[in-house]
Amino acid sequence: MNQLPPNRFSTIVFLDTETTGLPGEGFHPRITELALVAVNRSEMMGDGCALRAQNKLVVCFNPMSKILSEASVISGLNSRNLYNQKDFDDMAVQQIRLFLLRLEPPLCVIAQNGYRFDFPLLNAEIFRVMMRSYGFIDCRGNPVYCTDSLQLFRHFSDKLVPVSSDVSNLEEEVMTTGPPLSQSTPKKLRRPFSLACVYESVFGSVHDGAHSAEGDCIAIMKLVQFIGDRALSWIDNNYRILSNVGKMYICDEADGLPLPTGQFPHEVGLASYDCPN
């Protein structure tokens, strides 16, 4: 339950990450793509028309580590097309910081399964880079907040998920649940609450750009817009401070340090060029 007082967020920032894989025994995922799509509340409260005024940040990263084949197939990102990309470094953190500082506060970042995956992973990556916890703030010095669209969709399940007479046979999707620690094991989540299924149940088609970070952000945005003012009111009352979300894992020597500004992984032998599976 949220212990923070009700708010009225002026900007909703949709976030999604593509990664090297899911957390497991001894495997620390890294971010390969991060997208932020920011929309002002006034736009979200419109008449359902396309949201034209959007601010976006989309960045790809060379993870300098193995990309699991399953993750590569889903995202389309692999060691070959990420070969010339920069790693996630302190400049990436500053890019995110400066992007958020330009938006009308207060801000709330929303991600699908964000509390269990995207936010813990982002905070772990930031800790690896900064060697300390780091909290984003808005242009007035207040914390940047966050919420989880998975919980939002569950709350409005009667509106978003059609009644099925054969729920037991529904396909399942792996999503991390439980404490955001490296020891956590993925748990099956019934597919009606996966982003792809919720979107298709509402709009009758697969969303464009599925499993690209920006495409997933747009899908969440359209679903929040579909729910309307009730979704915004729910967000106003169900949020956390982004920097307070626990890290997905404790960084160790195997995670490595970021490269200096201006130095790229492929220049120092830290980027592979394997053929995609």
WOPEHU-V844944 format. One record per residue. SS is DSSP state (H for helix, E for strand, - for the rest). PSI is psi in whole degrees, 0 to 359 (* if undefined). OMEGA is omega in whole degrees, 0 to 359 (999 if undefined). Layout:
# WOPEHU-V844944
ss = [SS:SS]
psi = [PSI:PSI]
omega = [OMEGA:OMEGA]
This chain:
# WOPEHU-V844944
ss = [-:-:-:-:-:-:-:-:-:-:E:E:E:E:E:E:E:E:E:-:-:-:-:E:-:-:E:-:-:-:E:E:E:E:E:E:E:E:E:E:H:H:H:H:-:-:-:-:-:-:-:-:-:-:E:E:E:E:E:E:-:-:-:-:-:-:-:-:H:H:H:H:H:H:H:-:-:-:-:-:-:-:-:-:-:-:-:-:-:H:H:H:H:H:H:H:H:H:H:H:H:-:-:-:-:-:E:E:E:E:E:-:-:-:-:-:-:H:H:H:H:H:H:H:H:H:H:H:H:H:-:-:-:-:-:-:E:-:-:-:-:-:E:-:E:E:E:E:H:H:H:H:H:H:H:-:H:H:H:H:-:-:-:-:-:-:H:H:H:-:-:E:E:E:E:-:-:-:-:-:-:-:-:-:-:-:E:E:E:E:H:H:H:-:H:H:H:H:H:H:H:H:H:-:-:-:-:-:-:-:-:-:H:H:H:H:H:H:H:H:H:H:H:H:H:H:H:-:H:H:H:H:H:H:H:H:H:-:-:E:E:H:H:H:-:-:-:-:-:-:-:-:H:H:H:-:-:-:-:-:-:-:-:-:H:H:H:H:-:-:-:-:-:-:-:-:-]
psi = [140:128:357:149:158:145:177:96:132:330:132:125:114:128:141:150:147:147:176:352:185:152:145:186:110:3:119:109:152:155:130:338:138:135:139:125:115:134:136:148:322:326:318:335:17:201:21:1:166:139:98:321:95:139:134:145:119:121:136:152:142:116:348:30:171:136:119:142:323:319:321:319:319:313:337:3:137:177:335:308:352:4:316:7:154:155:168:111:189:332:328:318:319:325:313:315:312:324:313:328:340:352:149:124:166:156:143:124:133:135:151:120:31:321:331:342:288:313:314:322:315:316:327:318:318:319:320:321:313:344:29:163:148:132:126:145:160:183:351:10:8:157:152:132:172:160:173:119:337:316:324:313:324:320:323:32:327:336:328:329:120:149:130:141:358:52:326:339:6:144:151:156:141:125:144:135:169:185:137:68:159:335:350:147:141:145:145:135:130:132:336:338:4:153:316:319:319:316:314:325:332:314:353:13:161:137:148:141:27:133:17:148:315:319:319:324:315:322:315:317:315:324:320:318:323:317:323:210:329:325:317:319:321:316:319:337:1:84:166:171:127:315:346:351:130:149:146:325:163:121:144:184:328:338:337:171:156:153:156:157:134:355:130:147:319:339:340:20:23:15:130:166:49:150:136:148:*]
omega = [182:178:181:182:177:181:171:187:179:181:174:182:180:184:171:177:164:191:178:179:177:180:178:182:177:180:178:179:174:180:174:177:178:177:173:177:186:179:179:181:182:176:182:182:181:187:179:178:179:181:187:184:180:172:187:169:179:184:173:183:167:187:182:179:183:172:180:185:180:180:180:179:182:188:186:179:182:184:181:183:174:188:184:181:176:176:175:186:182:177:175:177:180:175:179:181:183:177:181:181:181:187:180:180:355:184:171:177:181:179:177:186:186:182:184:185:189:182:176:179:178:180:176:178:179:179:178:183:186:183:177:174:184:181:175:177:176:186:177:174:179:181:169:184:181:175:188:181:176:178:177:181:176:181:181:185:181:180:189:186:180:178:180:178:183:184:185:182:181:179:180:179:180:174:182:175:181:183:182:180:182:180:181:176:178:179:180:176:181:189:178:181:170:183:183:183:179:180:182:180:181:189:174:179:176:183:179:176:179:179:157:186:181:180:179:175:180:179:178:181:181:179:177:178:179:178:174:185:180:178:179:178:178:179:180:185:183:184:177:171:186:183:180:178:184:179:181:181:175:183:176:184:181:180:177:179:177:177:178:175:179:178:185:183:183:180:184:175:181:178:177:179:181:175:178:180:999]
